């Protein structure tokens, strides 16, 4: 039996605060490369207690540096989000968007 070892990603935001995520999946489309991340709580004991929202970011490269950036285009985000939802639906229960 294989031991599960998650891919952990650390991101520093514009204010210099570090955020830690588990990388769940990666996809590449004709529009770019993307990652699906799950925020990890600061206290590991609360991993199963807290609900987390899937974070989808675009992978961009500038002068050899890799950056994870928000997807600004709504249609692009919807398209990529659907791809990740289909790929990850067996592992995670996705709730519908209840915006009214």
C-alpha positions in Angstrom: 0.0 0.0 0.0 1.4 3.4 -1.0 1.7 6.1 1.6 0.0 9.4 0.6 2.3 12.4 0.6 0.6 15.6 -0.3 2.2 18.3 -2.5 2.4 21.3 -0.2 2.7 24.8 -1.8 3.6 28.0 0.1 2.5 31.3 -1.3 3.4 34.7 -0.1 0.7 37.3 -0.8 1.2 41.0 -1.7 1.3 42.0 2.0 4.1 39.4 2.7 1.8 36.9 4.5 2.5 33.3 3.9 -0.4 30.9 3.0 0.0 27.1 2.8 -2.0 24.9 0.5 -2.2 21.3 -0.7 -1.9 21.1 -4.4 -4.7 18.8 -5.6 -4.4 18.9 -9.3 -2.9 20.6 -12.3 -4.3 21.1 -15.8 -3.1 22.7 -19.0 -5.5 24.1 -21.6 -4.9 26.2 -24.8 -5.3 29.3 -22.5 -2.7 28.3 -20.0 -1.6 26.2 -17.0 -3.7 26.1 -13.8 -3.5 24.6 -10.3 -6.2 23.6 -7.9 -5.2 24.2 -4.2 -6.8 23.5 -0.9 -5.9 25.8 2.0 -4.4 24.1 4.9 -5.3 25.3 8.4 -2.6 26.8 10.6 -3.4 24.2 13.2 -3.1 20.6 11.7 -5.5 19.3 14.3 -8.3 21.2 12.7 -7.8 19.8 9.2 -11.0 17.6 9.3 -13.0 20.2 11.3 -12.7 23.1 8.9 -14.4 23.4 5.6 -12.1 24.7 2.9 -12.8 26.2 -0.5 -11.0 25.1 -3.6 -8.6 27.8 -4.9 -7.9 27.8 -8.6 -5.0 29.9 -9.8 -3.3 30.4 -13.1 0.4 29.6 -13.5 2.4 32.4 -15.1 6.1 32.7 -15.8 8.1 35.9 -16.0 11.9 35.9 -16.4 12.2 32.4 -15.2 10.1 33.0 -12.0 6.8 31.2 -11.6 3.8 33.0 -10.2 0.4 31.8 -9.2 -2.2 34.5 -10.2 -5.9 34.9 -9.8 -7.9 34.2 -13.0 -9.4 37.6 -14.0 -11.6 36.5 -16.8 -15.0 35.0 -15.6 -15.4 32.7 -18.6 -11.9 31.4 -18.3 -12.4 30.8 -14.6 -15.7 29.0 -15.2 -14.1 26.8 -17.9 -11.1 25.8 -15.8 -13.3 25.4 -12.7 -15.5 22.9 -14.5 -12.5 20.9 -15.6 -11.2 20.7 -12.0 -14.7 19.8 -10.7 -15.0 16.9 -13.1 -11.5 15.7 -12.4 -11.8 16.0 -8.6 -15.5 15.1 -8.2 -14.7 11.5 -7.1 -12.5 12.7 -4.2 -14.4 15.8 -3.1 -18.1 16.8 -2.7 -18.6 20.1 -4.5 -21.5 22.2 -3.5 -23.4 24.3 -6.1 -23.0 28.0 -6.3 -25.9 29.4 -4.2 -25.5 33.0 -5.2 -28.9 34.8 -5.5 
